[in-house]
Amino acid sequence: MDLFEFILIITSVIFALAVAQILSGISRIAQSPATVRPFLAHTLWVFNLFIFIFLIWWATWEFRDVSWTFPKYAYMLIAPTLLYFACSLLVPQRLEGAGASMEAHFFRVRRPLIIAYFFASLAVIIDGNLLVDEPLWHNGRYGHIALLSLAALAYFSESRNVHKLVAFLTLLTFSALVVVRFWNPR
């Protein structure tokens, strides 16, 4: 096992724990004897975080040739750790009352959730500049700026419709970035 594989194992474990948070939260909601009122923004953020985790994990392979040091290793743990925190906030640990509302839960946790997502995104956006010689500006930066701007809007807005729109546009932006970055028809 080389050093990159060692580093990838711990980041993969943290990502797996984040995904487990999402999946176990969805399972708790599905098994709840209480009526759970869904909220579109919450549901879309579940998809967004789920997709984002797998995108980062997949893209991490590009760092296999990095000359690893402890500071670089510590930097690689920032995004997985923040995303684990965001996932643990997004899905409730317990459902309150007979008519649990995902909207009420979402608005209780939205600011720390968005902060964790914003800084995880920022860490992922600049990792290529810090770990390898990725150019400061490339076509993917438009999508990155869109993601960070949407997160800032979500942080400051209290409008339910704005949150639905931000979550939807974030999902669209992730989809566009996947197509631009990873889709390779043969």
N, C-alpha and C positions, 0 to 999 in steps of 0.2 A: 504494500500500500504506500503510495507516495503522499506528500504533504497535501496536495490539492484534494485527493480523495478523503483524507482525514478531515479537512476543513468542510468539504461538501457533506460529510456525514452529519456533523453537528448542525449545520444550517438546515439540512433536510429534516432532522429530528424536530427542530423548532418549527419549520413549516408544517410538518405533519401534525404537531400539536395544535397549531392554528387551525388547520383543516378539521381536526378532531373537535375543536371548540364549535366550529360552524355546524358540523354534522350532528354532534350530540345536542346542540341547541335546537336544531330543526327537529330532531327526534323527540326531545322533551315537549316541544310545541305540538307535534303530531299526536303524542300520547296523552296530552293533558286532558283531564276530564272537564276542564273549564272551556268555555267558548273563547277562542282567541281571535280577536279582530285584527286581520292583517293590515299592513300599511305599505303601499307600493314602494315608497322610498326605502323602507327597511328591507323589503324583499330584494330590490335591485342592488342594495349595498351588500347583501349576502352574496349575490352572484358576482358583484364587482370584486370583493375581497377574495373570493374563491378563485376567480380567474387570475387576478393579480398575483396571487401566491404561486400558481403554477407557471405563469409567465416568467416571474423572477427566477424560480427554481430552474426552468429550462434554460434561460439566458445565462445562468451562472456557469454553465459549461464553458462559455467563452473565456473564462478566467483560468483555464487549466494550465496555461503557460506562464502565469504570473510568478515572479520571484517573491514568494510569500515571506512576510515578516509578521511579527505579532501585531503591530499597529494595523496592517492590512487585514489580518484575520479578525481583529476586533471590529474594524469597520464593516466587514462582511456580516457581522452579527447584528448590526443596527436595524436593517430593514426587516429581517425575520422576527426579531424581538418586538419591534413596534407593530408589526402586523399581527403577531400573536395577541398583543394587548388589544388592538382594534377588534379582532375577532371575539375576544372574550367579553368586550363591552357590547358588541352588536347583538349577540344572542343572550337572552336573559338566563341566569342560572336557575331562577325559579319564577313561576308565573304567579302574579298577584291577583287575587279576587276571582270572582265567578266569570267576569268578562274582561279578561286580560287584553290590553290594547298594545299592539306593537308600535303604534304611533306614539303613545305616551312614553313607552320605553325608549324609543328612538330619540325623542326630544329630551329625555333625561340624560342620555349619554352622548348626544351628537357632538358636542364641542370636544371632549377628549378623544372621541372616535375620529373626528376629522383631523385633529392635531396629529394623532398617531399616524393616520393615513398620509397626511401631507408630508410629514418628515420622513416616513418610509419611502414615499415616492421620490422625494428630493434625494435621499441617499441612493436610490436606484438610478436616478437620472444622472448623477455625477460620478457613479462608481467607475464607469469607463474612463473618465478623465483622470481619476485618482489611481486606478489600478493598472490600466494599460494606456496606450497612446491614442485614445479615441479623440477625434477632433472636437473642439469646444462646440462648434455649430455643425449640425447636419439636419437632414430633412425630418428626422424623428423628433427634433426639438419643438416643432410646431405642436405636435401631439402632447409633448411633455408640458409645454406652457399651457395648453388647454386644460390638462389634468390639474395642474397646480392652481390655475385660475378658478376652475370649478370648485376645487376644495376650499379656496379662500371665500368664494361666494357662499358655499354651504356653511362655513364657520360663522359668517356674519348675518346670514338670513334666518329669520324665524318663520318664514312663509312655508306652509306645507307644500304648496304648488312649486315653489322654487326648489325645494328639496327633492321632489319627484323629478323635476326637470334635470337637476344636477346629477342625480343618480342615473337617469336614463342617458344623458349626454356622456357621462363617464363610461358607461357600458359601451356606447357607440365609439368613443375614442379608443378604448381598449381594443375593440374589434378592428378599427382602422389600423392601429399600431401593429396588431398581429398580422394583418394582411400585408402591410408594408414591410415588416421586419422578417416574418417567418414563412409566408406563403411562397412556395417555390414550385410552380407547375412544371411538370416534365412531360 
